[in-house]
Amino acid sequence: MESQNLTEVEKLNLDFPPEVVKAIQEILPSDDPFDAADFNAVEYINARFPAEQSLHHIDDVLEEMRLKITDTDDQIRSVVRSLTNVDQDGRASLLHAQEAIGELYSRFQDIKERASESELRVKEITRDIKQLDTAKRNLTTSITTLNHLQMLVEGVQKLQALKVRREYGEIATLLQGVMNVLEHLQRYRHIPQVAQLAREVDEIRGELEKQILEDFHRAFHGPNARRFAPTRELAEACLVVSELDPKVKRTIIEDVIKTQLAEYEVLYAGGETDAWLAKVELRRRWFLKAAVEFEKSLAAMFPPSWQVPARLALSFCEVTRGQLTRTMELRTHDIDVATLLHAHKVMSDLESLLVRKYAAFQLHDRTPRSSTSTNPFLQQDEHPGKLELTNPFTEQEGKGEEGGPGGEGPVSPFQGAICRCFQPYLRVYVESVDKRLSDQIEKFAVDMKSYKFEHIDAEESNVVPCCGELFTIYKTVLVEFLRLGPGESLAGLVEVMQNHLREFCSRVLRAALPRLGTNNIPIPKDINMKELTAVLAQVQTLWREGDSGRLGEEEVRRVCSVLVSAEYCDEMTGRLEAKLKERSPQSLAPAISLTQEQDLFHAVLAQCIALLVAHVESQCDPALASMTKIQWVLDQTGDTSPYVTALAHHLAASVPLIRHNLHTSRKYFTRFCDKLAAAILNKFVQQVYKCRPINSVGCEQLLLDCHALKAVMLQLPVVASQVRRDPPQTYTRMVARGMARAELVLQVVMGEYATHGDLVEKFHRLLPDATIADFQKVVEMRGVKDRASVLELYRQRTSALDSPHRHHPIPSQPSAAATPSTPPATTTGSSTSPEHEMSKIARLERMLKSRRLIS
């Protein structure tokens, strides 16, 4: 049989896939060439017998192969026999496993049957326990319900008896328990007996309500009402009321409050003498006395949670507000500001006191409060409780009263409870403020006429006192107005403040300036600042051309004081505007603006600076005018010209006084220096044009004077000052630009030119922003005889620059006069226009009419 099996195996073609071969090699690794998957018999033989000489070993190799074949056959035979035994062992194991599974299943079935039997036994055992538990629960509920029912029955019976005897203390406790029991029996209301008991309880409650109301009515309105004293019976009745309908409590409180205020309503009715605003202090005293008596006698009778004293105070406020409203309606023509302010102050103090006393009181607050009663009215004189005023120009901590609009808690009902009645009459206060400010400004105007502008120390301010007084009045008025009413009513007051700021600026500040013939010019209320600046510039020009603007020392101090005062008013007006917007509602804030009033103060500032500049200019004019009297045809240059020394002397004499009086206003002193330097430098350039005849040496002398004058002007802000500091960079650059123009003009004049075209070209290159009038003055300084042709060349040059697409060549025209030489002694003066022949006032009127500032 084995030989047959081997024969069958030999016939098999054992060709396995590569994956199977790889797996076999991993499980049974072997380095035998016969085990290789790609075994080649020819290659194997060639490897064993590489040459003919190796064939003598062929017998040994054959014998080795036979042994290997025999060994392999033995291994195959063993494997085949083992496979036959494995098949028999597998069948035996399978039968054994099937028998074990059958036995296990039978055991599971047995366990399941036993578990079912156990479950049945447990159910039989617990069935009785559940029945006992249900019986116990039902029995407990029944006993509890029966107890409640018994308590309800006994309570109803007891309430009936206590009601008759008016034993309210026990009724309060028992009624609360009965109501709790009835609440537990709510689900049994369908049972007739329980429903009957509930109806009896409602009837008892209704009878108690009527009975208690009758007791209180008899106590407060009976024959012995005037001698009524709180009783324990009524105090206990209040405890019963807390368990009854809330309307009973409201009825009792309203009746008590009405009884307490009955006398007050009669004494201070609208037609009574004591009802007028001037006697509000009597109302306050009456209430404080009544509140003290109520705290001592009746307050303890009511539960603290009722808050009867607070409700009495609130009702007093409401009655008072109504009475005052009717009184003011009847006697509107008798209302004056003093009486209105007095009444408001007294009532607002009382409101503040009530806000602090009843800080936790709210109309719908049911939270019980401490029964300890503190009476603040006994200490009213020591603690008046005045409201804190708010400073409208400075910030302060803690806005508003506690519980007020600025506080964090809810608004107290007492806040404005009385003072709201004064709001419709704020127009009376505004009218009074208008008249008061008019009178005050009239007084300021009179005082300014006699005010002495004396010398001030280095640390002393020269703001005129009336400015501080005005804004102090404004602050007081604003604080009083905000106390009288809310911010919605500010529009009328703002308009009054605006009008009087304009009036103060015109009648006090501008009127205080020295009269130099131009201060009487009216400035309209709605003037545009650009127009105003132009007007002041024209006025300053007129000063230069006509009357002297020189001021005395006292007048200089006056102008400086007005300047500092206008600056102060401008700053305070800005703060006033900010405070008005802060205190006004959001809807009104955008409409509040004091910009026009600030512009008027700016106009006064500009006018003061113009006056000071004109004053210093008038002192420097003689020195600058002397430039034209100097002989500028020189053989050699010398020291600084006398007019420069004189100019420095005048500046050193006048500027320190102005600087000392403007020591608190450095900004406007710097602006004054800018304006003065610009004016002097412009006038110096114009005087340079008039220095003729002149030669090259004279031009060099003028250049030396330019450098000396530049040094003087750079030291202008700190001239004769003990404190040495560098002038501002902007001022230094402005002086450098002004002097550079004079130097460039002199460079053009002193230059040598082959033709007139060279002169035109150099002038246009050095002074591109110059006009033909400036060029004409340069030509006159050089003494050019053929001026018309030179001017025509200049016109052609400027026209060519204005029109780049057109080219106008400048002809080269030699001229003996093109080089600087000594011109004739007689020079042709500039023609006088008709405008210069007009008087200064006539010119001023024409200028104002052209700007539509006067009709």
C-alpha positions in Angstrom: 0.0 0.0 0.0 2.9 2.3 0.8 4.5 1.7 -2.6 1.2 2.5 -4.2 0.9 5.8 -2.3 4.5 6.7 -3.2 3.7 6.1 -6.9 0.7 8.3 -6.7 2.7 11.1 -5.0 5.4 10.8 -7.8 2.7 11.3 -10.4 1.7 14.6 -8.7 2.8 17.9 -10.3 3.7 19.8 -7.1 3.8 23.4 -8.5 2.8 25.8 -5.8 2.1 29.6 -6.1 5.0 32.0 -5.1 3.1 33.1 -1.9 2.8 29.5 -0.7 6.5 28.8 -1.5 7.5 32.0 0.4 5.4 30.9 3.4 6.9 27.4 3.4 10.4 28.9 3.4 9.6 31.2 6.3 8.2 28.3 8.3 10.8 25.6 7.3 13.9 27.5 6.3 16.5 25.3 4.4 19.7 26.0 2.6 19.5 22.6 0.6 19.7 23.4 -3.2 17.0 20.7 -3.8 14.5 22.8 -1.6 14.9 25.9 -3.7 11.8 26.9 -5.7 13.9 27.7 -8.8 16.0 24.4 -8.7 17.6 23.6 -12.1 19.1 20.1 -12.5 21.5 21.2 -15.3 23.0 24.1 -13.3 23.3 21.8 -10.3 25.2 19.1 -12.3 27.5 21.8 -13.9 28.2 23.2 -10.4 29.1 19.7 -9.1 31.2 18.8 -12.2 32.7 22.0 -13.6 35.4 20.2 -15.6 36.2 16.8 -17.0 38.8 16.2 -14.2 36.0 16.2 -11.7 34.2 13.2 -13.3 36.3 10.8 -11.4 34.1 11.6 -8.4 30.9 10.7 -10.2 30.6 7.4 -8.3 30.7 9.1 -4.9 28.2 11.6 -6.0 25.8 8.9 -7.3 26.1 7.0 -4.0 25.3 10.3 -2.1 22.3 10.8 -4.3 21.0 7.3 -3.7 21.4 7.8 0.1 19.5 11.1 -0.1 16.7 9.5 -2.2 16.4 6.7 0.3 16.3 9.1 3.2 13.7 11.2 1.5 11.6 8.2 0.8 11.7 7.2 4.4 10.5 10.7 5.5 7.7 10.6 2.9 6.6 7.2 4.1 6.5 8.4 7.7 4.5 11.4 6.9 1.9 9.4 4.9 1.5 6.9 7.8 1.1 9.8 10.3 -1.6 11.3 8.1 -3.5 8.1 8.2 -3.4 8.0 12.0 -4.4 11.7 12.3 -7.6 11.1 10.4 -8.6 8.4 12.8 -7.7 10.5 15.8 -9.7 13.4 14.5 -12.9 11.4 14.1 -12.5 10.2 17.7 -12.0 13.7 19.0 -15.1 15.0 17.2 -17.3 12.3 18.7 -16.0 13.1 22.1 -16.7 16.9 21.7 -20.3 16.2 20.6 -20.9 14.1 23.6 -19.6 16.9 25.9 -21.8 19.5 24.3 -24.9 17.4 24.8 -24.1 16.9 28.4 -23.5 20.6 28.9 -26.9 21.5 27.2 -28.7 19.1 29.5 -27.1 20.8 32.5 -28.2 24.3 31.3 -31.7 23.1 30.9 -31.7 21.8 34.4 -30.4 25.1 35.7 -33.1 27.1 33.8 -35.9 24.9 35.2 -34.6 25.4 38.7 -34.3 29.2 38.2 -38.0 29.4 37.0 -39.0 27.5 40.1 -37.1 29.9 42.3 -38.6 32.9 40.6 -42.1 31.6 41.2 -41.3 31.0 44.8 -40.0 34.6 45.2 -43.0 36.1 43.5 -45.2 34.1 45.9 -43.2 35.5 48.8 -43.1 39.2 47.7 -46.8 39.2 46.6 -47.8 39.3 50.3 -45.1 41.9 51.1 -46.4 44.3 48.4 -49.9 43.9 49.6 -48.7 44.8 53.1 -46.8 47.8 51.9 -49.8 49.1 49.9 -52.0 48.6 52.9 -49.6 50.4 55.1 -49.3 53.4 52.7 -53.1 53.6 52.3 -53.5 53.4 56.1 -51.0 56.1 56.7 -52.6 58.4 54.1 -56.0 57.7 55.7 -54.8 58.4 59.2 -53.1 61.7 58.0 -56.2 62.8 56.1 -58.4 62.0 59.0 -56.0 63.9 61.3 -56.1 66.9 58.9 -59.9 66.6 58.7 -60.1 66.4 62.5 -57.8 69.5 62.8 -59.9 71.3 60.2 -63.1 70.5 62.0 -61.7 71.5 65.4 -60.1 74.6 63.8 -63.3 75.7 62.3 -65.1 75.3 65.5 -62.4 77.0 67.5 -62.3 79.9 65.0 -66.0 80.4 65.4 -65.6 80.7 69.2 -62.5 82.9 69.0 -64.1 85.2 66.4 -66.9 85.9 68.8 -64.5 86.6 71.7 -62.2 88.7 69.3 -59.1 86.8 70.4 -57.2 87.8 67.4 -53.8 86.7 68.7 -54.9 83.0 68.7 -57.0 83.5 65.6 -53.9 84.6 63.6 -51.9 81.5 64.6 -54.9 79.1 64.2 -56.1 80.7 60.9 -52.7 80.2 59.4 -52.7 76.5 60.4 -56.3 76.0 59.1 -55.3 77.5 55.8 -52.3 75.1 55.6 -54.5 72.1 56.4 -57.0 73.2 53.9 -54.3 73.4 51.3 -53.3 69.7 52.0 -57.0 68.7 51.6 -57.2 70.5 48.3 -57.5 67.3 46.3 -60.4 66.1 48.4 -62.6 69.2 47.7 -64.9 67.0 45.7 -65.9 65.3 48.9 -69.1 67.0 50.3 -67.8 67.1 53.9 -64.5 68.7 52.9 -66.2 71.2 50.5 -68.6 72.2 53.4 -65.6 72.8 55.7 -63.9 74.9 53.0 -67.0 77.0 52.7 -67.2 77.5 56.4 -63.6 78.7 56.4 -64.3 81.2 53.7 -67.3 82.4 55.6 -65.2 82.8 58.7 -62.6 84.8 56.7 -65.2 87.1 55.3 -66.7 87.6 58.8 -63.3 88.4 60.2 -62.6 90.9 57.4 -65.9 92.8 58.2 -65.3 92.5 61.9 -61.7 93.8 61.8 -62.6 96.6 59.5 -65.4 97.6 61.9 -63.0 97.5 64.8 -60.5 99.8 63.0 -63.3 102.1 61.9 -64.7 102.4 65.4 -61.2 103.0 66.8 -60.3 105.8 64.3 -63.8 107.2 63.6 -65.8 106.4 66.7 -66.7 108.7 69.5 -63.5 108.1 71.4 -61.3 108.4 68.3 -59.5 111.5 69.6 -58.5 109.7 72.7 -57.6 106.5 70.9 -54.6 104.6 72.1 -53.2 101.5 70.4 -54.5 98.3 71.8 -53.2 94.8 71.8 -56.4 93.6 70.2 -55.9 95.8 67.1 -52.2 94.9 66.9 -53.2 91.2 66.9 -55.9 92.0 64.4 -53.2 93.2 62.0 -51.6 89.8 62.2 -54.9 88.3 61.2 -55.2 90.7 58.3 -51.9 89.4 56.9 -53.7 86.1 56.4 -56.8 87.7 54.8 -57.4 89.2 51.4 -54.7 91.9 50.6 -57.4 94.5 49.9 -58.2 94.4 53.6 -54.7 95.5 54.4 -54.8 98.2 51.8 -58.1 99.5 53.1 -56.8 99.7 56.7 -53.6 101.5 55.6 -55.4 103.9 53.4 -57.9 104.7 56.2 -55.2 105.2 58.8 -53.2 107.5 56.5 -56.3 109.4 55.5 -57.1 109.9 59.2 -53.6 111.1 60.0 -53.6 113.6 57.1 -57.1 114.8 57.5 -56.1 117.8 59.5 -53.2 118.6 57.2 -55.5 118.7 54.1 -57.7 121.2 55.8 -55.0 123.4 57.2 -53.0 123.8 54.0 -55.7 123.6 51.3 -55.2 125.7 48.2 -57.2 128.7 49.4 -55.7 128.9 52.9 -53.2 131.6 53.9 -50.6 129.0 55.1 -50.8 127.1 51.8 -48.6 129.6 49.9 -45.0 128.8 48.9 -43.6 131.2 51.4 -44.9 129.1 54.3 -43.8 125.6 53.2 -41.7 125.5 56.3 -45.0 125.2 58.2 -45.9 122.1 56.2 -42.5 120.6 56.9 -42.8 121.2 60.7 -46.4 119.8 60.7 -45.2 116.6 59.0 -42.2 116.1 61.2 -44.3 116.6 64.3 -47.0 114.2 63.0 -44.4 111.6 62.0 -42.9 111.7 65.4 -46.2 111.3 67.1 -47.1 108.4 64.8 -43.8 106.7 65.4 -44.4 106.9 69.1 -48.0 105.9 69.3 -49.4 104.0 66.3 -46.5 102.7 64.3 -45.8 99.8 66.7 -49.4 98.6 66.2 -48.7 97.6 62.6 -46.3 94.8 61.4 -43.0 96.1 60.1 -43.7 94.5 56.8 -46.6 96.9 56.2 -44.2 99.9 56.2 -47.0 102.2 57.4 -44.6 105.1 58.4 -43.1 105.1 54.9 -46.4 105.0 53.2 -47.7 107.8 55.4 -44.6 109.9 54.3 -45.2 109.1 50.7 -48.9 110.0 50.9 -47.9 113.3 52.6 -45.6 114.1 49.7 -48.4 113.3 47.1 -50.9 115.4 49.0 -48.4 118.3 49.3 -47.5 118.2 45.7 -51.2 118.3 44.7 -51.9 121.2 47.1 -48.9 123.2 45.9 -49.8 122.7 42.3 -53.3 124.0 42.8 -52.0 126.9 44.9 -49.5 128.0 42.2 -52.2 127.7 39.5 -54.4 130.0 41.5 -51.7 132.6 42.2 -49.3 132.3 39.3 -48.7 136.0 39.2 -47.5 136.0 42.8 -44.7 133.5 42.2 -41.2 135.1 42.5 -37.8 133.4 42.3 -36.9 133.9 46.0 -40.1 132.2 47.1 -39.8 129.5 44.5 -36.2 128.7 45.5 -37.1 128.8 49.2 -40.0 126.4 48.7 -37.9 124.1 46.6 -35.0 124.0 49.1 -37.3 123.2 52.0 -39.1 120.4 50.1 -35.9 119.0 48.6 -34.3 118.8 52.0 -37.4 116.9 53.3 -37.2 114.6 50.3 -33.6 113.9 51.0 -34.3 113.1 54.6 -37.1 110.7 53.6 -34.9 109.0 51.0 -32.3 108.2 53.7 -34.8 107.3 56.3 -36.7 104.8 54.1 -33.9 103.8 51.8 -35.2 100.2 51.4 -38.9 101.3 50.9 -40.5 100.4 47.6 -44.2 100.6 46.8 -44.5 96.9 46.1 -41.9 95.7 48.6 -43.3 92.9 50.8 -40.0 91.9 52.5 -40.3 92.0 56.3 -38.1 94.6 57.9 -36.7 95.0 61.4 -39.2 96.1 64.0 -36.7 98.4 65.6 -37.9 101.9 65.0 -35.4 104.8 64.8 -36.8 108.2 64.7 -34.7 110.7 62.6 -37.2 113.5 63.1 -36.1 114.1 66.7 -32.7 115.0 65.4 -33.7 117.2 62.5 -31.9 120.3 63.7 -28.6 118.4 64.1 -28.9 116.5 60.8 -30.7 118.8 58.3 -30.1 116.3 55.5 -29.3 118.9 52.8 -28.8 117.8 49.3 -25.3 117.9 48.0 -24.9 120.5 45.2 -23.0 119.5 42.1 -20.3 121.8 40.9 -20.9 122.2 37.1 -17.3 123.1 36.4 -15.4 120.4 38.4 -15.8 116.7 38.6 -16.8 115.2 42.0 -17.1 111.7 43.3 -20.4 110.0 43.9 -23.0 111.6 41.8 -26.6 111.5 43.1 -28.1 110.4 46.3 -28.3 106.9 47.4 -31.0 105.2 45.4 -31.2 108.3 43.2 -30.5 108.6 39.5 -26.8 108.6 40.0 -26.9 105.7 42.6 -26.7 102.1 41.9 -30.0 101.1 43.6 -33.5 101.6 42.4 -35.0 105.1 42.3 -36.6 106.0 45.7 -40.3 106.9 45.5 -39.5 110.0 47.5 -37.0 111.4 44.9 -38.9 114.4 43.5 -42.2 113.3 45.1 -42.9 117.0 46.0 -40.5 119.1 43.9 -41.9 117.8 40.6 -44.7 120.4 41.0 -42.1 123.3 40.6 -40.9 122.2 37.1 -43.7 124.0 35.1 -42.7 127.3 36.7 -38.9 127.1 35.8 -39.6 129.9 33.3 -40.0 132.3 36.3 -36.5 131.3 37.4 -35.1 131.7 33.9 -36.6 135.2 33.6 -35.2 136.1 37.0 -31.8 134.9 35.9 -32.0 136.9 32.7 -32.8 140.1 34.7 -30.1 139.3 37.3 -27.4 138.8 34.7 -28.4 142.0 32.9 -28.1 144.0 36.1 -24.8 142.3 36.9 -23.3 143.0 33.5 -24.5 146.6 33.8 -22.6 146.8 37.1 -19.5 145.1 35.5 -19.6 147.7 32.7 -19.7 150.6 35.2 -17.0 149.1 37.4 -14.7 148.6 34.4 -14.7 152.2 33.6 -13.2 153.0 37.0 -11.1 149.9 37.3 -7.4 150.6 37.9 -5.0 148.4 35.9 -2.1 148.5 38.3 1.3 146.8 38.2 1.2 143.1 39.0 3.7 140.8 40.6 5.3 137.9 38.7 3.0 135.3 40.3 -0.2 137.4 40.2 -2.9 137.0 37.7 -4.3 140.1 35.9 -7.6 138.7 35.0 -10.2 141.3 35.8 -12.3 140.2 38.8 -15.7 140.5 37.0 -14.8 137.5 34.8 -14.5 135.2 37.7 -17.6 136.7 39.3 -19.6 136.1 36.1 -18.7 132.4 35.8 -19.3 131.9 39.5 -22.8 133.3 39.0 -23.2 130.9 36.0 -22.1 128.0 38.2 -24.6 128.9 41.0 -27.4 129.4 38.5 -26.7 126.1 36.8 -26.6 124.2 40.2 -29.9 125.9 41.3 -31.6 125.2 38.0 -30.6 121.5 38.1 -32.0 121.2 41.6 -35.3 122.8 40.4 -35.8 120.5 37.4 -34.4 117.9 35.1 -32.0 118.5 32.3 -34.8 118.6 29.6 -35.6 122.2 30.6 -32.0 123.5 30.0 -32.7 125.0 26.6 -34.1 128.2 27.9 -31.3 128.7 30.4 -28.7 128.0 27.7 -30.1 130.7 25.5 -30.0 133.2 28.4 -26.4 132.3 29.1 -25.5 132.7 25.5 -27.0 136.2 25.2 -25.3 137.5 28.3 -21.9 136.0 27.3 -22.2 138.1 24.1 -23.2 141.1 26.1 -20.3 140.7 28.6 -17.9 140.4 25.7 -19.1 143.5 24.0 -20.0 145.8 26.9 -17.3 144.8 29.4 -14.2 143.4 27.6 -14.3 145.3 24.3 -15.4 148.5 26.0 -12.4 148.4 28.3 -9.9 148.6 25.4 -8.3 152.0 24.7 -10.2 154.2 22.2 -8.0 154.7 19.1 -10.8 155.5 16.6 -11.5 151.9 15.7 -12.9 150.4 18.9 -16.3 151.8 18.2 -16.8 149.4 15.2 -19.7 147.1 16.1 -19.1 143.4 15.8 -22.3 141.5 14.8 -23.3 138.5 16.9 -23.1 136.1 13.9 -19.8 137.4 12.6 -17.6 135.0 10.6 -14.1 134.5 12.0 -12.5 134.8 8.6 -14.2 138.1 8.0 -13.3 139.3 11.5 -9.6 138.5 10.9 -9.7 140.4 7.6 -11.3 143.4 9.4 -8.6 143.5 12.1 -5.9 143.3 9.4 -7.4 146.2 7.6 -7.7 148.1 10.8 -4.1 147.5 11.6 -3.1 148.7 8.2 -5.1 151.9 8.7 -3.3 152.4 12.0 0.1 152.1 10.2 -1.0 154.6 7.6 -2.7 157.2 9.8 -3.1 157.9 13.4 -0.5 156.7 15.9 -1.4 153.5 17.8 1.0 154.3 20.6 -0.3 153.5 24.1 0.7 154.6 27.5 2.0 152.2 30.2 -1.4 152.1 31.9 -3.1 151.4 28.6 -0.7 148.6 27.8 -1.6 147.0 31.1 -5.2 147.5 30.3 -4.9 145.7 26.9 -2.9 142.9 28.4 -5.4 142.4 31.2 -8.3 142.3 28.7 -6.4 139.8 26.6 -5.8 137.5 29.6 -9.4 137.9 30.7 -10.7 137.0 27.2 -8.5 133.9 27.3 -9.9 133.0 30.7 -13.5 133.6 29.5 -12.9 131.5 26.4 -11.6 128.6 28.5 -14.4 128.8 31.0 -17.0 129.0 28.2 -15.7 125.7 26.8 -16.0 124.1 30.2 -19.5 125.5 30.7 -20.5 124.0 27.3 -19.1 120.6 28.3 -20.9 120.7 31.7 -24.2 121.7 30.0 -23.9 118.8 27.6 -23.1 116.5 30.4 -26.1 117.5 32.5 -28.6 117.6 29.6 -30.3 114.5 28.1 -28.9 112.9 25.0 -31.6 114.4 22.8 -30.7 118.0 23.8 -26.9 117.7 24.0 -26.1 118.1 20.3 -28.1 121.4 20.1 -26.1 123.0 22.9 -23.2 125.0 21.5 -21.3 128.0 22.7 -19.0 128.2 19.7 -20.2 131.6 18.6 -19.6 133.0 22.0 -16.1 131.6 22.0 -15.5 133.2 18.6 -16.4 136.6 20.1 -13.8 136.1 22.8 -11.3 135.1 20.1 -12.2 138.3 18.3 -11.3 140.3 21.5 -8.0 138.4 21.7 -7.2 139.2 18.1 -8.1 142.9 18.7 -5.8 143.0 21.8 -2.9 141.5 19.9 -3.5 144.0 17.1 -3.5 146.9 19.6 -0.2 145.7 21.2 1.4 145.2 17.8 0.4 148.6 16.6 1.7 150.1 19.8 5.2 148.6 19.4 5.2 149.4 15.7 4.4 153.0 16.4 7.5 153.2 18.5 9.6 151.5 15.9 8.3 153.6 12.9 10.6 156.6 13.4 13.7 154.3 13.3 12.5 152.5 10.2 11.5 155.8 8.6 15.0 157.1 9.1 16.3 154.5 6.7 15.3 156.7 3.7 17.1 159.7 5.1 20.5 157.9 5.1 22.9 158.4 2.2 23.4 154.9 0.8 26.0 155.9 -1.9 29.0 154.8 0.2 32.7 154.3 -0.4 33.0 151.7 2.3 30.9 149.8 4.9 30.9 150.7 8.6 29.3 149.5 11.8 25.7 148.8 12.3 23.5 151.7 11.2 21.9 153.9 13.9 18.3 152.9 12.9 19.1 149.3 13.9 20.3 150.4 17.3 17.3 152.6 17.8 15.0 149.8 16.8 16.6 147.4 19.3 16.3 150.1 22.0 12.5 150.6 21.3 11.9 146.9 21.4 13.9 146.5 24.7 11.8 149.3 26.2 8.3 148.1 25.2 8.3 144.3 24.9 9.3 143.5 28.5 6.3 145.3 29.9 4.0 143.3 27.6 5.7 140.1 28.4 5.4 140.7 32.2 1.6 141.4 31.9 1.1 138.3 29.7 3.2 135.9 31.9 0.1 133.8 32.5 -0.7 133.6 28.8 2.5 132.4 27.1 0.5 131.2 24.0 -0.8 134.6 23.2 2.5 136.3 24.0 4.1 134.0 21.4 1.4 135.0 19.0 2.0 138.7 19.7 5.8 138.2 19.0 4.9 136.4 15.7 2.6 139.3 14.6 5.1 142.0 15.7 8.1 140.4 14.0 6.1 139.8 10.8 4.9 143.5 10.8 8.4 144.9 11.5 10.1 142.7 8.9 7.5 143.5 6.2 7.9 147.2 6.9 11.7 146.8 6.9 11.5 145.2 3.4 9.3 148.1 2.2 11.8 150.6 3.6 14.6 148.8 1.8 12.8 149.4 -1.5 12.8 153.2 -0.7 16.6 153.3 0.1 17.7 155.1 -3.1 20.0 156.2 -4.6 22.2 153.3 -3.5 25.4 151.6 -4.8 27.0 148.2 -4.2 28.7 149.4 -1.0 25.4 150.7 0.3 23.8 147.3 -0.5 26.6 145.6 1.5 25.9 148.0 4.4 22.2 147.1 4.3 23.1 143.4 4.3 25.2 144.0 7.5 22.2 145.8 9.0 20.0 142.8 8.0 22.2 140.4 10.0 22.1 142.8 13.0 18.4 143.3 12.7 17.9 139.5 12.4 19.8 139.0 15.7 17.6 141.6 17.4 14.4 140.0 16.1 15.5 136.5 17.2 15.9 137.8 20.7 12.6 139.7 20.7 10.7 137.1 22.9 13.4 137.2 25.6 14.7 140.7 25.3 15.7 142.2 28.7 14.6 139.0 30.4 16.4 137.5 33.4 15.4 134.0 32.3 17.3 133.0 29.1 15.6 130.6 26.8 15.6 129.8 23.1 12.7 131.3 21.1 10.3 128.8 19.5 11.4 127.1 16.3 8.4 128.4 14.4 9.3 132.0 15.4 12.9 131.5 14.4 11.9 130.1 11.0 9.5 133.0 10.4 12.2 135.6 11.2 14.7 133.8 8.9 12.2 133.8 6.0 11.4 137.5 6.5 15.0 138.6 6.6 15.9 136.3 3.7 13.6 138.3 1.5 15.4 141.6 2.2 18.7 139.9 1.6 17.6 138.5 -1.7 16.3 141.9 -2.8 19.7 143.5 -1.9 21.5 140.7 -3.8 19.5 141.5 -6.9 20.1 145.2 -6.6 23.9 144.9 -6.0 24.4 142.4 -8.9 26.2 143.2 -12.2 24.3 142.3 -15.4 25.3 142.5 -19.0 21.7 142.8 -20.2 18.3 143.7 -18.8 17.3 140.1 -19.4 19.9 138.9 -16.9 18.4 141.2 -14.3 14.9 139.9 -15.0 16.2 136.3 -14.9 18.0 136.7 -11.6 15.1 138.5 -9.9 12.7 135.8 -11.0 15.0 133.1 -9.8 15.6 134.6 -6.4 12.1 136.0 -5.8 9.7 133.7 -7.7 6.7 134.9 -5.7 7.3 138.6 -6.2 5.0 140.9 -8.1 5.7 143.3 -10.8 5.4 146.1 -8.3 8.3 144.6 -6.3 10.3 144.3 -9.5 9.5 148.0 -10.4 10.9 149.0 -6.9 14.1 147.0 -7.6 14.5 148.7 -10.9 14.0 152.1 -9.3 16.7 151.2 -6.7 19.2 150.4 -9.4 18.4 153.7 -11.2 17.5 152.1 -14.5 16.5 154.8 -17.0 14.7 152.7 -19.5 12.2 151.3 -17.0 9.4 150.7 -19.5 11.4 148.2 -21.6 12.7 146.4 -18.5 9.2 146.1 -17.1 8.0 144.8 -20.5 10.7 142.1 -20.4 9.5 141.1 -16.9 5.9 140.9 -18.1 7.0 138.7 -21.1 9.0 136.5 -18.7 6.1 136.0 -16.3 3.7 135.4 -19.2 6.0 132.7 -20.6 5.9 131.0 -17.3 2.1 131.3 -17.0 1.7 129.8 -20.5 4.2 127.0 -21.0 3.0 126.3 -24.6 4.0 129.8 -25.7 7.7 131.0 -25.6 8.6 134.6 -25.5 12.3 135.0 -25.8 13.9 137.8 -23.8 16.0 139.9 -26.1 19.5 140.7 -25.0 19.5 144.5 -24.8 22.7 146.0 -23.5 22.4 149.1 -21.5 24.8 151.3 -19.7 22.3 151.6 -16.9 22.3 147.8 -16.4 25.3 148.1 -14.1 24.9 149.8 -10.7 26.1 153.3 -10.8 25.3 156.5 -9.1 21.8 157.5 -10.2 20.6 161.0 -10.5 19.9 162.8 -7.2 16.4 163.4 -8.2 14.2 160.3 -8.3 10.7 159.9 -9.6 8.3 159.2 -6.7 5.5 156.7 -7.0 2.1 158.0 -8.2 -0.5 158.6 -5.6 -3.8 156.7 -6.1 -7.2 158.2 -5.3 -7.6 155.6 -2.5 -4.7 157.2 -0.6 -6.4 160.6 -0.8 -9.5 159.3 1.1 -9.7 159.8 4.8 -9.1 156.8 7.0 -12.7 156.7 8.3 -14.1 156.7 4.8 -11.8 153.9 3.8 -12.9 151.9 6.9 -16.6 152.4 6.1 -16.1 151.2 2.5 -14.2 148.1 3.7 -16.9 147.2 6.2 -19.7 147.7 3.7 -17.9 145.5 1.2 -17.9 142.8 3.8 -21.5 143.4 4.7 -20.7 144.0 8.3 -22.5 147.3 8.3 -25.4 148.7 6.2 
